[in-house]
């Protein structure tokens, strides 16, 4: 069963902001498309990095419990 991730809305907002910034930068006269793409890549990488670092994994005697979009797996005998 998937477990909800508190960081998922923040990831979505960060990615949306990155695309909006790229759109705004790219629409300016004389915009450098290579620079816009480089900044978009950096912004998305930082958003994903922050999301991944927000996931907390807890190990218990009954199996592995994790917060995030993962499945809880019981310990096999």
Wavefront OBJ file of the C-alpha trace (Angstrom):
o trace
v 0.000 0.000 0.000
v 1.536 3.382 -0.962
v 2.240 5.795 1.857
v 1.673 9.508 1.282
v 4.709 11.746 1.032
v 4.598 15.166 2.682
v 7.301 16.403 0.276
v 5.370 15.617 -2.895
v 3.443 18.937 -3.052
v 6.711 20.827 -2.534
v 8.304 18.877 -5.400
v 5.374 19.684 -7.671
v 5.528 23.385 -6.763
v 9.298 23.526 -7.303
v 9.099 21.858 -10.717
v 6.225 24.140 -11.763
v 8.225 27.185 -10.633
v 11.239 25.953 -12.620
v 9.195 25.645 -15.802
v 7.542 29.022 -15.240
v 10.934 30.657 -14.761
v 12.228 28.974 -17.930
v 9.198 30.182 -19.870
v 9.636 33.738 -18.596
v 13.378 33.788 -19.249
v 12.986 32.255 -22.688
v 10.347 34.754 -23.773
v 12.663 37.743 -23.320
v 14.231 39.292 -26.416
v 17.703 37.895 -27.042
v 17.240 35.037 -24.567
v 19.982 32.425 -24.684
v 18.207 29.081 -25.060
v 21.247 27.119 -23.849
v 21.345 29.180 -20.640
v 17.586 28.751 -20.114
v 17.881 24.976 -20.515
v 20.900 24.836 -18.185
v 19.029 26.769 -15.485
v 15.903 24.633 -15.908
v 17.999 21.485 -15.523
v 19.608 22.862 -12.359
v 16.265 23.891 -10.866
v 14.651 20.502 -11.529
v 17.702 18.648 -10.189
v 17.571 20.675 -6.971
v 13.823 20.012 -6.607
v 14.287 16.260 -7.025
v 17.278 16.241 -4.660
v 15.264 18.014 -1.954
v 12.372 15.581 -2.446
v 14.570 12.485 -2.219
v 16.263 13.809 0.915
v 12.842 14.350 2.520
v 12.029 10.619 2.460
v 12.506 8.923 5.818
v 13.016 5.163 6.048
v 12.414 3.411 9.356
v 13.407 -0.197 9.979
v 11.469 -2.172 12.568
v 11.443 -5.839 13.630
v 8.307 -6.496 11.576
v 9.742 -5.262 8.305
v 10.576 -2.013 6.580
v 8.343 1.013 6.959
v 9.078 4.043 4.837
v 7.462 7.394 4.308
v 7.198 8.252 0.673
v 5.628 6.746 -2.411
v 6.809 3.254 -1.543
v 5.300 -0.018 -0.435
v 5.624 -1.340 3.126
v 7.157 -4.802 2.986
v 6.812 -7.268 5.862
v 9.910 -9.163 6.933
v 10.150 -12.602 5.331
v 10.834 -15.632 7.541
l 1 2 3 4 5 6 7 8 9 10 11 12 13 14 15 16 17 18 19 20 21 22 23 24 25 26 27 28 29 30 31 32 33 34 35 36 37 38 39 40 41 42 43 44 45 46 47 48 49 50 51 52 53 54 55 56 57 58 59 60 61 62 63 64 65 66 67 68 69 70 71 72 73 74 75 76 77
